[in-house]
Amino acid sequence: MPRFSDVRQTVGVPPASAFSSAHGTPLVVDIASSTLYYMDAAGAVQSIAGGGGGAPTTAEYLLGVANGSLPNGRVPTNTATVTWDFTTPGQAKANAVGGSGLTQPQVMARALGG
């Protein structure tokens, strides 16, 4: 089992070479983002998630329900041609409504003159 014997600092995601140490596997801290990194058993650099950061408020998100802390969040609206399904956690599914009743291959075949 590796020992965590020293801590180093960097700015940005550290390269794998930042983890070489004769005294065990060090931890590396990105001082710009306050993110802690370690090297896993497979040799991949991994971050240790911290608490309290939350989602970036400037990014755009599809939301099932409006959320005041995400001002750029968008709640999809059902229309005559598309309905939204949020029943599966972590997914937003758009369903086509009132189409021609043809499958995608049939639509493509017709478009190609088939």
VENVEN-V322292 format. One record per backbone hydrogen bond with DSSP energy under -1.0 kcal/mol. CO is the residue of the C=O (numbers start at 1). NH is the residue of the N-H. If there is no record, write none. Layout:
co = <CO CO>
nh = <NH NH>
This chain:
co = <3 6 8 10 15 16 17 27 28 29 30 30 35 36 37 38 40 44 46 61 67 70 74 81 82 83 85 88 93 95 103 104 105 106 107 108 109 110>
nh = <25 27 29 31 18 19 20 8 37 10 34 35 30 48 28 46 43 40 38 74 70 73 63 97 79 95 93 91 85 83 107 108 109 110 111 112 114 113>
